[in-house]
């Protein structure tokens, strides 16, 4: 998945995803979106407005990032303890 696709998945409220894989697709889209955020902003200066138009998306992105950082720290700690 690329940044543009992730952005479309997250900001298009009319998009219908397969129920079985919706959570996985959205989680992947959030990860890719956050990783490529600076580049995406350069390409689409109105991206922040699009994110804020989707109710709760900014909070979801912040929580997703926090969870990823927490998981990374936990993994890093478990590796160094051995």
C-alpha positions in Angstrom: 0.0 0.0 0.0 1.3 3.4 -0.8 0.6 6.8 0.9 -1.9 8.0 -1.6 -4.0 4.8 -1.2 -3.8 5.0 2.5 -4.9 8.6 2.4 -7.9 7.7 0.2 -8.9 4.8 2.5 -8.8 7.0 5.6 -10.4 10.1 4.2 -13.1 8.7 1.9 -16.1 8.2 4.1 -18.0 6.5 1.2 -15.4 3.8 0.7 -16.7 0.3 1.5 -14.1 -2.3 2.6 -14.5 -6.0 2.9 -15.8 -6.7 6.4 -13.4 -9.6 7.1 -10.3 -7.5 6.5 -11.6 -4.0 7.2 -9.7 -3.6 10.5 -6.4 -4.9 9.0 -6.7 -2.7 5.9 -7.5 0.4 8.1 -4.6 -0.3 10.5 -2.2 -0.7 7.6 -3.5 2.5 6.0 -2.9 4.3 9.3 0.6 3.0 9.6 1.5 3.9 6.0 -0.2 7.3 6.2 1.7 8.3 9.3 5.0 7.1 7.8 4.5 9.1 4.6 2.7 12.1 6.2 5.3 14.7 5.3 5.5 13.6 1.7 1.7 13.4 1.4 1.4 17.0 2.8 3.8 18.3 0.2 1.6 16.7 -2.5 -1.7 17.7 -1.0 -1.6 20.9 1.1 -5.3 20.3 2.0 -4.6 16.9 3.5 -5.0 18.1 7.1 -8.5 19.5 6.3 -9.5 16.2 4.8 -8.3 14.4 7.9 -10.3 16.8 10.2 -13.4 16.3 8.1 -13.6 12.7 9.0 -15.0 12.5 12.5 -12.6 10.9 15.0 -9.8 10.2 12.4 -7.2 12.5 14.0 -7.7 10.8 17.4 -7.5 7.4 15.8 -4.2 8.3 14.1 -2.8 9.7 17.3 -3.8 6.5 19.2 -2.5 4.3 16.5 0.9 6.1 16.6 1.0 5.8 20.4 0.3 2.1 20.2 3.0 1.5 17.6 5.6 3.4 19.6 4.6 1.5 22.8 4.9 -1.8 20.9 8.3 -0.8 19.5 9.6 0.1 22.9 8.3 -3.2 24.4 9.9 -5.2 21.6 13.2 -3.3 21.9 13.3 -3.9 25.7 12.6 -7.6 25.3 15.4 -7.9 22.8 18.0 -6.2 25.0 17.1 -8.1 28.1 18.3 -11.4 26.6 
